Amino acid sequence: MRRLTREGRACGCERANHSPPAAGSPRGSLSRARFPKMADAKDGCGLGEVAAGNGRRLHLGIPEAVFVEDVDSFMKQPGNETADTVLKKLDEQYQKYKFMELNLAQKKRRLKGQIPEIKQTLEILKYMQKKKANVMLEYDIDEAQALLEKNLSTATKNLDSLEEDLDFLRDQFTTTEVNMARVYNWDVKRRNKDDSTKNKA
């Protein structure tokens, strides 16, 4: 038999000398396989935070890649002494984005697996309510259903936020790639110009 813990998870619970209820008994039971583990409402917690005062979502600390419009001015900034130095920093930033994408994708898969489990458990509870069943729960069926519905809402919102964060992250990929191309092309033109000047001399 499984019991529903106060953390909102179904866990195994063995009872010594427990006999199944007789047919037609108002007391019901669920096998372990029929009572799936509920999603942790904290999974993905912190998603969808809103920056104070401006209503913009914070994307899990994902740094925004700023488009380099004026490459000449950009290359004159401190720390941008050479194109190789800048390209190395941009590549490091790109790799960080790739690592963030991997972590977000893992959270997305986990949530997409949890949501069907919660829905299945809700269907089981609704069936139990219909049959007036009573199983060993720390919560009664109504409380368990309310907890599951809350977890389902949280998991769904977190999944939506993850989708937004992944979209935002892909935009940063694109911006970083464009910046790398612009700096590289700027350096090629600079080298060609230097070579042309030397040849004329």
N, CA, C and O of each residue as an XYZ file, in Angstrom:
804
protein
N       0.853     -1.191      0.000
C       0.000      0.000      0.000
C       0.884      1.235      0.000
O       1.999      1.213      0.523
N       0.384      2.305     -0.586
C       1.121      3.557     -0.581
C       0.387      4.592      0.242
O      -0.843      4.605      0.289
N       1.132      5.447      0.881
C       0.498      6.536      1.604
C       0.988      7.851      1.018
O       2.069      7.927      0.434
N       0.186      8.865      1.185
C       0.513     10.182      0.665
C       1.162     10.990      1.773
O       0.536     11.260      2.797
N       2.418     11.378      1.573
C       3.132     12.108      2.608
C       2.774     13.577      2.562
O       2.193     14.060      1.590
N       3.131     14.288      3.634
C       2.839     15.719      3.701
C       3.700     16.515      2.729
O       3.400     17.680      2.466
N       4.751     15.925      2.193
C       5.549     16.598      1.186
C       4.917     16.496     -0.186
O       5.443     17.040     -1.157
N       3.779     15.796     -0.276
C       3.104     15.699     -1.553
C       3.619     14.585     -2.421
O       3.463     14.638     -3.641
N       4.244     13.553     -1.821
C       4.751     12.431     -2.591
C       4.104     11.142     -2.107
O       3.768     10.996     -0.932
N       3.939     10.228     -3.025
C       3.440      8.919     -2.645
C       4.628      8.039     -2.322
O       5.582      7.982     -3.099
N       4.592      7.357     -1.201
C       5.710      6.491     -0.855
C       5.178      5.161     -0.359
O       4.020      5.051      0.044
N       6.046      4.142     -0.395
C       5.625      2.805     -0.010
C       5.387      2.693      1.480
O       6.063      3.354      2.268
N       4.449      1.876      1.870
C       4.153      1.681      3.290
C       3.684      0.252      3.486
O       2.572     -0.096      3.088
N       4.518     -0.582      4.095
C       4.166     -1.972      4.336
C       3.473     -2.102      5.689
O       3.880     -1.457      6.656
N       2.465     -2.901      5.764
C       1.776     -3.154      7.030
C       1.808     -4.646      7.305
O       1.435     -5.454      6.454
N       2.251     -5.001      8.481
C       2.345     -6.408      8.854
C       0.965     -7.015      8.995
O       0.043     -6.397      9.528
N       0.843     -8.260      8.497
C      -0.401     -9.020      8.613
C      -1.591     -8.256      8.045
O      -2.705     -8.366      8.557
N      -1.362     -7.499      7.010
C      -2.455     -6.729      6.413
C      -3.189     -7.604      5.415
O      -2.580     -8.228      4.546
N      -4.481     -7.640      5.552
C      -5.304     -8.415      4.634
C      -6.091     -7.466      3.764
O      -6.541     -6.426      4.245
N      -6.274     -7.795      2.482
C      -7.044     -6.917      1.607
C      -8.481     -6.847      2.053
O      -8.992     -7.819      2.610
N      -9.165     -5.721      1.830
C     -10.551     -5.581      2.255
C     -11.444     -6.524      1.475
O     -11.168     -6.875      0.328
N     -12.512     -6.918      2.124
C     -13.458     -7.813      1.466
C     -14.167     -7.077      0.354
O     -14.250     -5.849      0.349
N     -14.681     -7.857     -0.600
C     -15.382     -7.262     -1.731
C     -16.567     -6.454     -1.233
O     -17.322     -6.915     -0.377
N     -16.730     -5.256     -1.765
C     -17.850     -4.407     -1.370
C     -17.568     -3.575     -0.145
O     -18.393     -2.755      0.258
N     -16.389     -3.780      0.462
C     -16.048     -3.014      1.657
C     -15.837     -1.558      1.290
O     -15.291     -1.282      0.222
N     -16.253     -0.593      2.146
C     -16.047      0.823      1.857
C     -14.590      1.227      1.938
O     -14.215      2.300      1.466
N     -13.753      0.367      2.540
C     -12.341      0.703      2.661
C     -11.595      0.147      1.458
O     -11.677     -1.047      1.171
N     -10.858      1.018      0.744
C     -10.166      0.593     -0.462
C      -8.664      0.651     -0.275
O      -8.168      1.149      0.736
N      -7.954      0.143     -1.247
C      -6.498      0.205     -1.228
C      -6.003      0.328     -2.650
O      -6.708     -0.020     -3.598
N      -4.768      0.832     -2.798
C      -4.148      0.984     -4.104
C      -2.823      0.255     -4.107
O      -2.067      0.319     -3.138
N      -2.543     -0.438     -5.194
C      -1.246     -1.096     -5.305
C      -0.179     -0.051     -5.543
O      -0.491      1.071     -5.942
N       1.097     -0.405     -5.302
C       2.181      0.552     -5.487
C       2.255      1.036     -6.928
O       2.507      2.214     -7.183
N       2.037      0.133     -7.854
C       2.140      0.499     -9.265
C       1.030      1.446     -9.692
O       1.184      2.187    -10.663
N      -0.100      1.427     -8.966
C      -1.239      2.247     -9.357
C      -1.205      3.637     -8.722
O      -2.029      4.488     -9.057
N      -0.263      3.875     -7.814
C      -0.200      5.175     -7.142
C       1.148      5.816     -7.462
O       2.083      5.687     -6.672
N       1.274      6.507     -8.606
C       2.550      7.068     -9.028
C       3.018      8.194     -8.124
O       2.228      8.840     -7.436
N       4.329      8.411     -8.146
C       4.915      9.472     -7.341
C       4.501     10.832     -7.870
O       4.557     11.085     -9.073
N       4.084     11.705     -6.963
C       3.654     13.031     -7.371
C       4.854     13.930     -7.590
O       5.923     13.710     -7.021
N       4.668     14.940     -8.415
C       5.745     15.879     -8.711
C       6.062     16.725     -7.497
O       5.179     17.092     -6.722
N       7.333     17.026     -7.349
C       7.757     17.944     -6.308
C       7.442     19.355     -6.775
O       7.951     19.806     -7.801
N       6.610     20.042     -6.027
C       6.196     21.384     -6.446
C       7.369     22.346     -6.479
O       7.289     23.404     -7.104
N       8.470     21.984     -5.803
C       9.614     22.874     -5.768
C      10.512     22.702     -6.986
O      11.413     23.512     -7.204
N      10.280     21.657     -7.785
C      11.117     21.454     -8.958
C      10.953     22.624     -9.902
O       9.846     22.934    -10.341
N      12.074     23.274    -10.211
C      11.986     24.454    -11.065
C      11.590     25.692    -10.291
O      11.235     26.712    -10.881
N      11.649     25.607     -8.961
C      11.258     26.748     -8.140
C      12.150     27.940     -8.464
O      13.358     27.793     -8.653
N      11.547     29.108     -8.525
C      12.307     30.296     -8.865
C      12.122     30.689    -10.307
O      12.524     31.782    -10.708
N      11.518     29.816    -11.098
C      11.255     30.155    -12.481
C      10.177     31.224    -12.517
O       9.284     31.264    -11.671
N      10.280     32.079    -13.505
C       9.232     33.076    -13.679
C       9.302     34.214    -12.692
O       8.314     34.921    -12.494
N      10.469     34.412    -12.055
C      10.591     35.552    -11.163
C      10.478     36.840    -11.968
O      10.807     36.869    -13.154
N      10.015     37.893    -11.326
C       9.837     39.171    -12.009
C      10.762     40.200    -11.386
O      10.805     40.353    -10.165
N      11.488     40.893    -12.217
C      12.384     41.933    -11.731
C      11.560     43.048    -11.106
O      10.553     43.481    -11.667
N      11.996     43.504     -9.946
C      11.242     44.507     -9.203
C      11.131     45.795     -9.999
O      12.116     46.318    -10.520
N       9.891     46.296    -10.077
C       9.671     47.616    -10.639
C       9.444     47.678    -12.130
O       8.821     48.629    -12.602
N       9.930     46.685    -12.916
C       9.762     46.828    -14.357
C       8.956     45.706    -14.984
O       8.685     45.747    -16.185
N       8.562     44.700    -14.204
C       7.691     43.659    -14.720
C       8.370     42.658    -15.631
O       7.704     41.762    -16.149
N       9.674     42.778    -15.848
C      10.377     41.844    -16.722
C      10.777     40.597    -15.948
O      11.212     40.668    -14.798
N      10.619     39.451    -16.605
C      11.006     38.198    -15.959
C      12.518     38.086    -15.894
O      13.231     38.497    -16.810
N      12.989     37.523    -14.797
C      14.397     37.174    -14.687
C      14.548     35.762    -15.228
O      13.833     34.854    -14.805
N      15.465     35.574    -16.152
C      15.610     34.280    -16.807
C      16.681     33.438    -16.117
O      17.726     33.144    -16.697
N      16.401     33.050    -14.860
C      17.275     32.136    -14.122
C      18.729     32.590    -14.105
O      19.637     31.759    -14.115
N      18.956     33.885    -14.080
C      20.325     34.379    -14.043
C      21.058     34.260    -15.362
O      22.285     34.352    -15.391
N      20.333     34.054    -16.466
C      20.972     33.962    -17.776
C      21.414     35.363    -18.199
O      20.574     36.251    -18.343
N      22.725     35.578    -18.400
C      23.179     36.912    -18.801
C      22.744     37.234    -20.228
O      22.785     36.377    -21.111
N      22.333     38.466    -20.437
C      21.886     38.867    -21.769
C      23.081     39.209    -22.647
O      23.969     39.956    -22.238
N      23.096     38.662    -23.845
C      24.152     38.963    -24.810
C      23.782     40.251    -25.542
O      22.764     40.313    -26.231
N      24.614     41.272    -25.386
C      24.340     42.574    -25.997
C      24.895     42.597    -27.421
O      26.062     42.283    -27.653
N      24.049     42.967    -28.351
C      24.475     43.021    -29.749
C      25.530     44.105    -29.949
O      25.349     45.244    -29.520
N      26.632     43.743    -30.605
C      27.709     44.691    -30.889
C      27.390     45.397    -32.201
O      27.610     44.858    -33.285
N      26.870     46.605    -32.082
C      26.482     47.349    -33.285
C      27.673     48.069    -33.901
O      27.884     48.019    -35.113
N      28.450     48.740    -33.051
C      29.625     49.478    -33.526
C      30.872     48.710    -33.099
O      31.330     48.839    -31.963
N      31.413     47.919    -34.002
C      32.557     47.070    -33.655
C      33.790     47.912    -33.361
O      34.568     47.574    -32.468
N      33.982     49.000    -34.096
C      35.150     49.858    -33.859
C      35.167     50.371    -32.420
O      36.188     50.294    -31.736
N      34.034     50.892    -31.970
C      33.950     51.400    -30.591
C      34.090     50.264    -29.588
O      34.724     50.416    -28.544
N      33.491     49.124    -29.918
C      33.554     47.969    -29.025
C      34.992     47.507    -28.825
O      35.382     47.158    -27.711
N      35.779     47.502    -29.894
C      37.161     47.020    -29.806
C      38.077     48.004    -29.086
O      39.201     47.654    -28.725
N      37.605     49.238    -28.873
C      38.405     50.223    -28.140
C      38.144     50.172    -26.637
O      38.818     50.852    -25.862
N      37.165     49.365    -26.226
C      36.849     49.265    -24.802
C      37.958     48.521    -24.059
O      38.628     47.667    -24.640
N      38.158     48.844    -22.763
C      39.187     48.154    -21.976
C      38.962     46.643    -21.973
O      37.835     46.178    -21.802
N      40.024     45.894    -22.161
C      39.936     44.435    -22.169
C      39.732     43.848    -23.544
O      39.791     42.631    -23.725
N      39.488     44.727    -24.534
C      39.280     44.255    -25.908
C      40.468     44.637    -26.786
O      40.305     45.184    -27.877
N      41.670     44.335    -26.284
C      42.882     44.771    -26.976
C      43.046     44.130    -28.349
O      43.470     44.789    -29.298
N      42.711     42.841    -28.456
C      42.870     42.139    -29.729
C      41.602     41.373    -30.068
O      40.791     41.066    -29.194
N      41.443     41.070    -31.354
C      40.281     40.296    -31.791
C      40.312     38.895    -31.193
O      39.269     38.344    -30.841
N      41.503     38.322    -31.077
C      41.614     36.975    -30.501
C      41.119     36.954    -29.060
O      40.439     36.015    -28.644
N      41.463     37.996    -28.299
C      41.011     38.083    -26.906
C      39.492     38.174    -26.833
O      38.855     37.501    -26.022
N      38.928     39.009    -27.684
C      37.470     39.191    -27.690
C      36.768     37.915    -28.133
O      35.774     37.511    -27.529
N      37.276     37.280    -29.182
C      36.663     36.045    -29.680
C      36.730     34.932    -28.637
O      35.816     34.115    -28.527
N      37.812     34.911    -27.880
C      37.934     33.909    -26.818
C      36.879     34.142    -25.741
O      36.255     33.191    -25.268
N      36.676     35.404    -25.349
C      35.663     35.717    -24.334
C      34.259     35.399    -24.838
O      33.425     34.881    -24.094
N      34.009     35.711    -26.095
C      32.693     35.413    -26.663
C      32.454     33.911    -26.752
O      31.339     33.439    -26.531
N      33.501     33.167    -27.073
C      33.361     31.712    -27.142
C      33.110     31.127    -25.757
O      32.326     30.188    -25.617
N      33.766     31.670    -24.731
C      33.529     31.217    -23.354
C      32.080     31.492    -22.955
O      31.436     30.662    -22.313
N      31.582     32.654    -23.337
C      30.187     32.993    -23.053
C      29.251     32.026    -23.772
O      28.246     31.590    -23.210
N      29.584     31.699    -24.999
C      28.766     30.770    -25.788
C      28.718     29.394    -25.127
O      27.660     28.767    -25.071
N      29.854     28.927    -24.632
C      29.910     27.621    -23.964
C      29.102     27.623    -22.665
O      28.502     26.611    -22.301
N      29.090     28.759    -21.970
C      28.262     28.869    -20.764
C      26.783     28.751    -21.118
O      26.014     28.112    -20.401
N      26.398     29.366    -22.217
C      25.011     29.252    -22.675
C      24.663     27.799    -22.999
O      23.560     27.338    -22.703
N      25.605     27.084    -23.604
C      25.372     25.676    -23.936
C      25.164     24.852    -22.663
O      24.308     23.969    -22.618
N      25.953     25.151    -21.636
C      25.820     24.437    -20.363
C      24.471     24.743    -19.724
O      23.812     23.848    -19.195
N      24.060     26.015    -19.774
C      22.749     26.394    -19.239
C      21.629     25.697    -20.002
O      20.643     25.261    -19.409
N      21.785     25.595    -21.309
C      20.772     24.929    -22.127
C      20.624     23.468    -21.714
O      19.510     22.949    -21.650
N      21.739     22.808    -21.435
C      21.703     21.410    -21.004
C      20.941     21.266    -19.695
O      20.110     20.369    -19.552
N      21.223     22.150    -18.737
C      20.536     22.090    -17.444
C      19.039     22.358    -17.587
O      18.222     21.669    -16.975
N      18.682     23.351    -18.389
C      17.266     23.664    -18.588
C      16.545     22.527    -19.301
O      15.394     22.224    -18.988
N      17.216     21.901    -20.254
C      16.603     20.787    -20.984
C      16.338     19.608    -20.046
O      15.325     18.922    -20.177
N      17.254     19.377    -19.099
C      17.060     18.302    -18.125
C      15.870     18.602    -17.224
O      15.068     17.711    -16.942
N      15.747     19.849    -16.768
C      14.603     20.227    -15.936
C      13.297     20.102    -16.718
O      12.270     19.691    -16.178
N      13.355     20.460    -17.984
C      12.163     20.366    -18.826
C      11.708     18.915    -18.962
O      10.519     18.620    -18.848
N      12.661     18.009    -19.207
C      12.313     16.584    -19.326
C      11.720     16.060    -18.027
O      10.764     15.284    -18.037
N      12.300     16.496    -16.899
C      11.808     16.031    -15.600
C      10.375     16.502    -15.359
O       9.527     15.728    -14.914
N      10.112     17.769    -15.652
C       8.761     18.297    -15.461
C       7.765     17.644    -16.411
O       6.636     17.350    -16.020
N       8.175     17.417    -17.656
C       7.275     16.789    -18.625
C       6.954     15.357    -18.228
O       5.920     14.816    -18.621
N       7.849     14.736    -17.440
C       7.565     13.402    -16.927
C       6.682     13.437    -15.690
O       5.896     12.519    -15.459
N       6.810     14.496    -14.891
C       6.043     14.594    -13.652
C       4.579     14.951    -13.892
O       3.690     14.437    -13.214
N       4.338     15.826    -14.852
C       2.966     16.299    -15.074
C       1.993     15.165    -15.384
O       0.912     15.137    -14.796
N       2.322     14.217    -16.284
C       1.398     13.095    -16.515
C       1.178     12.244    -15.268
O       0.087     11.711    -15.067
N       2.217     12.112    -14.423
C       2.075     11.341    -13.185
C       1.068     12.001    -12.245
O       0.241     11.327    -11.631
N       1.149     13.329    -12.141
C       0.200     14.034    -11.273
C      -1.217     13.865    -11.802
O      -2.147     13.608    -11.037
N      -1.378     14.010    -13.113
C      -2.707     13.864    -13.712
C      -3.258     12.461    -13.480
O      -4.444     12.292    -13.197
N      -2.392     11.459    -13.600
C      -2.835     10.085    -13.381
C      -3.271      9.880    -11.936
O      -4.280      9.227    -11.666
N      -2.498     10.447    -11.010
C      -2.847     10.318     -9.598
C      -4.153     11.035     -9.288
O      -4.949     10.551     -8.482
N      -4.381     12.175     -9.912
C      -5.650     12.883     -9.735
C      -6.824     12.039    -10.213
O      -7.878     12.022     -9.577
N      -6.647     11.343    -11.326
C      -7.708     10.474    -11.831
C      -8.000      9.349    -10.841
O      -9.153      8.966    -10.643
N      -6.937      8.823    -10.220
C      -7.116      7.763     -9.224
C      -7.908      8.290     -8.028
O      -8.816      7.622     -7.534
N      -7.556      9.495     -7.567
C      -8.259     10.074     -6.418
C      -9.726     10.346     -6.739
O     -10.602     10.138     -5.899
N      -9.989     10.814     -7.962
C     -11.375     11.048     -8.362
C     -12.164      9.738     -8.384
O     -13.339      9.703     -8.020
N     -11.503      8.669     -8.814
C     -12.152      7.352     -8.821
C     -12.435      6.902     -7.387
O     -13.492      6.343     -7.094
N     -11.456      7.162     -6.488
C     -11.638      6.797     -5.084
C     -12.798      7.569     -4.471
O     -13.583      7.017     -3.699
N     -12.904      8.861     -4.822
C     -14.019      9.664     -4.316
C     -15.351      9.103     -4.796
O     -16.318      9.021     -4.039
N     -15.382      8.724     -6.053
C     -16.614      8.191     -6.637
C     -17.027      6.903     -5.947
O     -18.215      6.650     -5.747
N     -16.034      6.083     -5.580
C     -16.313      4.794     -4.943
C     -16.386      4.901     -3.426
O     -16.566      3.895     -2.740
N     -16.248      6.120     -2.897
C     -16.267      6.346     -1.445
C     -15.177      5.544     -0.747
O     -15.361      5.062      0.370
N     -14.038      5.410     -1.423
C     -12.947      4.607     -0.859
C     -12.197      5.410      0.192
O     -12.231      6.640      0.196
N     -11.526      4.701      1.073
C     -10.725      5.321      2.120
C      -9.436      4.531      2.243
O      -9.456      3.362      2.628
N      -8.299      5.167      1.914
C      -7.012      4.492      2.021
C      -6.188      5.189      3.088
O      -6.572      6.243      3.595
N      -5.046      4.590      3.428
C      -4.214      5.138      4.484
C      -3.467      6.363      3.958
O      -2.449      6.227      3.280
N      -3.964      7.544      4.264
C      -3.377      8.792      3.814
C      -3.175      9.714      5.001
O      -3.970      9.720      5.941
N      -2.091     10.504      4.950
C      -1.930     11.540      5.961
C      -2.959     12.646      5.737
O      -3.377     13.310      6.685
N      -3.361     12.839      4.496
C      -4.450     13.748      4.154
C      -5.668     12.918      3.772
O      -5.534     11.772      3.344
N      -6.859     13.498      3.928
C      -8.004     12.808      3.363
C      -7.997     13.048      1.853
O      -7.168     13.799      1.341
N      -8.911     12.416      1.160
C      -8.884     12.449     -0.302
C      -9.039     13.869     -0.832
O      -8.367     14.247     -1.792
N      -9.921     14.661     -0.218
C     -10.116     16.038     -0.678
C      -8.839     16.859     -0.532
O      -8.477     17.623     -1.426
N      -8.156     16.694      0.609
C      -6.908     17.423      0.827
C      -5.829     16.955     -0.141
O      -5.052     17.756     -0.661
N      -5.795     15.640     -0.374
C      -4.816     15.096     -1.315
C      -5.059     15.639     -2.716
O      -4.117     15.963     -3.439
N      -6.324     15.735     -3.091
C      -6.655     16.265     -4.413
C      -6.241     17.730     -4.526
O      -5.705     18.149     -5.553
N      -6.487     18.504     -3.476
C      -6.105     19.920     -3.493
C      -4.594     20.073     -3.627
O      -4.111     20.949     -4.344
N      -3.842     19.200     -2.923
C      -2.386     19.250     -2.999
C      -1.907     18.895     -4.399
O      -1.015     19.543     -4.946
N      -2.511     17.854     -4.973
C      -2.135     17.444     -6.323
C      -2.435     18.540     -7.343
O      -1.627     18.808     -8.232
N      -3.589     19.166     -7.210
C      -3.955     20.231     -8.149
C      -3.003     21.418     -8.022
O      -2.662     22.061     -9.015
N      -2.578     21.701     -6.794
C      -1.605     22.775     -6.590
C      -0.276     22.413     -7.234
O       0.346     23.244     -7.896
N       0.165     21.159     -7.039
C       1.419     20.712     -7.637
C       1.340     20.712     -9.158
O       2.310     21.048     -9.838
N       0.183     20.334     -9.686
C       0.003     20.326    -11.135
C       0.099     21.745    -11.692
O       0.736     21.978    -12.719
N      -0.541     22.685    -11.003
C      -0.489     24.080    -11.436
C       0.938     24.612    -11.394
O       1.386     25.294    -12.317
N       1.652     24.291    -10.304
C       3.034     24.755    -10.163
C       3.925     24.160    -11.239
O       4.715     24.869    -11.863
N       3.797     22.851    -11.457
C       4.627     22.182    -12.462
C       4.345     22.724    -13.857
O       5.267     22.902    -14.654
N       3.076     22.988    -14.156
C       2.712     23.513    -15.471
C       3.278     24.917    -15.678
O       3.800     25.233    -16.747
N       3.168     25.759    -14.641
C       3.721     27.114    -14.741
C       5.235     27.065    -14.892
O       5.808     27.822    -15.675
N       5.889     26.171    -14.140
C       7.338     26.050    -14.238
C       7.766     25.573    -15.618
O       8.784     26.017    -16.150
N       6.981     24.666    -16.195
C       7.293     24.184    -17.543
C       7.164     25.325    -18.557
O       7.998     25.465    -19.451
N       6.116     26.135    -18.412
C       5.945     27.288    -19.304
C       7.115     28.262    -19.163
O       7.608     28.803    -20.153
N       7.555     28.478    -17.910
C       8.678     29.381    -17.672
C       9.964     28.828    -18.270
O      10.779     29.574    -18.812
N      10.139     27.507    -18.168
C      11.320     26.879    -18.763
C      11.338     27.067    -20.274
O      12.388     27.316    -20.866
N      10.176     26.947    -20.885
C      10.085     27.155    -22.333
C      10.508     28.584    -22.686
O      11.226     28.805    -23.661
N      10.053     29.551    -21.881
C      10.424     30.943    -22.123
C      11.925     31.145    -21.934
O      12.566     31.854    -22.710
N      12.484     30.512    -20.888
C      13.913     30.641    -20.635
C      14.732     30.024    -21.765
O      15.766     30.569    -22.152
N      14.277     28.894    -22.293
C      14.983     28.262    -23.408
C      14.913     29.134    -24.659
O      15.892     29.244    -25.396
N      13.762     29.750    -24.896
C      13.640     30.664    -26.036
C      14.585     31.856    -25.872
O      15.264     32.264    -26.815
N      14.613     32.408    -24.646
C      15.513     33.525    -24.361
C      16.963     33.105    -24.567
O      17.764     33.855    -25.124
N      17.293     31.896    -24.110
C      18.658     31.390    -24.230
C      19.057     31.228    -25.697
O      20.190     31.529    -26.074
N      18.128     30.754    -26.514
C      18.422     30.602    -27.949
C      18.694     31.962    -28.595
O      19.527     32.072    -29.495
N      17.993     32.984    -28.134
C      18.263     34.334    -28.640
C      19.683     34.775    -28.285
O      20.350     35.444    -29.074
N      20.140     34.391    -27.081
C      21.499     34.753    -26.669
C      22.536     33.995    -27.493
O      23.603     34.525    -27.802
N      22.211     32.739    -27.848
C      23.079     31.980    -28.756
C      23.275     32.753    -30.056
O      24.395     32.975    -30.514
N      22.144     33.153    -30.629
C      22.170     33.825    -31.928
C      22.944     35.132    -31.859
O      23.766     35.422    -32.728
N      22.675     35.925    -30.812
C      23.364     37.209    -30.665
C      24.863     37.012    -30.506
O      25.655     37.746    -31.096
N      25.257     36.014    -29.703
C      26.681     35.749    -29.489
C      27.353     35.299    -30.775
O      28.466     35.727    -31.081
N      26.683     34.438    -31.529
C      27.238     33.975    -32.805
C      27.418     35.141    -33.777
O      28.435     35.233    -34.465
N      26.423     36.030    -33.827
C      26.511     37.197    -34.710
C      27.650     38.113    -34.274
O      28.391     38.631    -35.109
N      27.786     38.310    -32.956
C      28.876     39.148    -32.452
C      30.235     38.569    -32.815
O      31.145     39.303    -33.201
N      30.371     37.260    -32.691
C      31.636     36.610    -33.044
C      31.942     36.811    -34.526
O      33.082     37.092    -34.896
N      30.932     36.670    -35.361
C      31.127     36.848    -36.803
C      31.511     38.289    -37.132
O      32.367     38.530    -37.983
N      30.877     39.243    -36.455
C      31.162     40.657    -36.720
C      32.581     41.024    -36.286
O      33.280     41.752    -36.991
N      33.007     40.518    -35.125
C      34.374     40.791    -34.660
C      35.390     40.127    -35.582
O      36.421     40.717    -35.903
N      35.100     38.906    -36.004
C      36.011     38.191    -36.902
C      36.148     38.941    -38.234
O      37.256     39.146    -38.730
N      35.017     39.341    -38.798
C      35.047     40.074    -40.071
C      35.751     41.422    -39.925
O      36.480     41.852    -40.818
N      35.524     42.081    -38.790
C      36.208     43.345    -38.516
C      37.714     43.141    -38.518
O      38.458     43.949    -39.072
N      38.163     42.047    -37.890
C      39.598     41.761    -37.816
C      40.168     41.435    -39.191
O      41.284     41.845    -39.512
N      39.415     40.703    -40.004
C      39.875     40.386    -41.363
C      40.058     41.664    -42.177
O      41.061     41.825    -42.872
N      39.088     42.569    -42.089
C      39.188     43.838    -42.820
C      40.370     44.661    -42.325
O      41.074     45.297    -43.110
N      40.578     44.640    -40.998
C      41.701     45.399    -40.430
C      43.025     44.854    -40.941
O      43.919     45.613    -41.315
N      43.144     43.520    -40.954
C      44.382     42.898    -41.433
C      44.605     43.209    -42.916
O      45.719     43.531    -43.330
N      43.540     43.110    -43.703
C      43.669     43.401    -45.135
C      44.084     44.851    -45.372
O      44.881     45.151    -46.260
N      43.520     45.743    -44.552
C      43.871     47.157    -44.674
C      45.331     47.384    -44.320
O      46.027     48.147    -44.991
N      45.799     46.713    -43.252
C      47.203     46.838    -42.847
C      48.126     46.301    -43.932
O      49.159     46.901    -44.231
N      47.748     45.160    -44.522
C      48.575     44.568    -45.580
C      48.631     45.491    -46.793
O      49.676     45.653    -47.424
N      47.482     46.091    -47.103
C      47.436     47.004    -48.248
C      48.317     48.220    -48.013
O      48.993     48.689    -48.928
N      48.311     48.732    -46.786
C      49.136     49.896    -46.446
C      50.617     49.555    -46.543
O      51.414     50.353    -47.035
N      50.983     48.352    -46.065
C      52.384     47.928    -46.120
C      52.847     47.768    -47.565
O      53.972     48.137    -47.900
N      51.993     47.226    -48.415
C      52.365     47.017    -49.815
C      52.580     48.343    -50.545
O      53.461     48.464    -51.396
N      51.748     49.342    -50.192
C      51.901     50.648    -50.815
C      53.188     51.328    -50.369
O      53.811     52.083    -51.115
N      53.571     51.031    -49.105
C      54.800     51.622    -48.591
C      56.008     50.973    -49.266
O      57.147     51.333    -48.971
